[in-house]
Amino acid sequence: MQLKEQKRILFFLERLAEHYCKDKKQGIHPDLKKLYSRVELRNIVLRLHKGKWTPSSLSDKTETELLELIGTDTNLLLHAIETLEDRFNAFPKYAQTEVDAFFTRTQNESHYLAQKSVDHWDSYDKSNYRSLLLKTGTTKKVFGVFTSDVLAEDVYAVTTKPSYFFDTEQEAEQEITNIIAEGRFTREELTIHKLWLMQ
């Protein structure tokens, strides 16, 4: 699915959530209850009630009890929105556990990168890893609009990431045109960098 489509879906989900929030008498639709596993319900409760529950304190809760803690369709919808928003900013990390899991999942444990500690990777190793992520459909290439002081090697390190990413460089160029038309920046103050987002 293209990023533009995902943004549209997110827009409609957010409008739907506004509508749902006005409905004071809602519970959870019976058909919706069938679409979640116990593990998913537990994770939703943990996210909705940060700090109130722990995985161990929910371990003996039944699906019905977890649904009662979630309470409403609105809470499930809000969780879906947060999950989708998270996906817009899910970058590959060079954490050893994530790398090990990737090579195990793809049954490629004999690859030289699987044998080399992430702490010892150089830019060539990272580039190879990104290529593997792309080839396996784990990531996709996207384009982001940054201020011109952000260098290509710093796109994952900056604290303020672009609010939206684009499927093509042309879409990112169009966004720059829109930003300039709004008078927020000049063309010299903006640049486009490519990144890889997790699928």
Rosetta blueprint (number, residue, H / E / L):
1 M L
2 Q L
3 L H
4 K H
5 E H
6 Q H
7 K H
8 R H
9 I H
10 L H
11 F H
12 F H
13 L H
14 E H
15 R H
16 L H
17 A H
18 E H
19 H H
20 Y H
21 C H
22 K H
23 D L
24 K L
25 K L
26 Q L
27 G L
28 I L
29 H L
30 P H
31 D H
32 L H
33 K H
34 K L
35 L L
36 Y L
37 S L
38 R H
39 V H
40 E H
41 L H
42 R H
43 N H
44 I H
45 V H
46 L H
47 R H
48 L H
49 H L
50 K L
51 G L
52 K L
53 W L
54 T L
55 P H
56 S H
57 S H
58 L H
59 S L
60 D L
61 K L
62 T L
63 E H
64 T H
65 E H
66 L H
67 L H
68 E H
69 L H
70 I H
71 G L
72 T L
73 D H
74 T H
75 N H
76 L H
77 L H
78 L H
79 H H
80 A H
81 I H
82 E H
83 T H
84 L H
85 E H
86 D H
87 R H
88 F H
89 N L
90 A L
91 F L
92 P L
93 K L
94 Y L
95 A L
96 Q H
97 T H
98 E H
99 V H
100 D H
101 A H
102 F H
103 F H
104 T H
105 R H
106 T L
107 Q L
108 N L
109 E L
110 S L
111 H L
112 Y H
113 L H
114 A H
115 Q H
116 K L
117 S L
118 V H
119 D H
120 H H
121 W L
122 D L
123 S H
124 Y H
125 D H
126 K H
127 S H
128 N H
129 Y H
130 R H
131 S H
132 L H
133 L H
134 L H
135 K H
136 T L
137 G L
138 T L
139 T E
140 K E
141 K E
142 V E
143 F E
144 G E
145 V E
146 F E
147 T E
148 S L
149 D L
150 V L
151 L L
152 A H
153 E H
154 D H
155 V L
156 Y L
157 A L
158 V L
159 T L
160 T L
161 K L
162 P L
163 S L
164 Y L
165 F E
166 F E
167 D L
168 T L
169 E H
170 Q H
171 E H
172 A H
173 E H
174 Q H
175 E H
176 I H
177 T H
178 N H
179 I H
180 I H
181 A H
182 E L
183 G L
184 R L
185 F L
186 T L
187 R H
188 E H
189 E H
190 L E
191 T E
192 I E
193 H E
194 K E
195 L E
196 W E
197 L E
198 M E
199 Q L
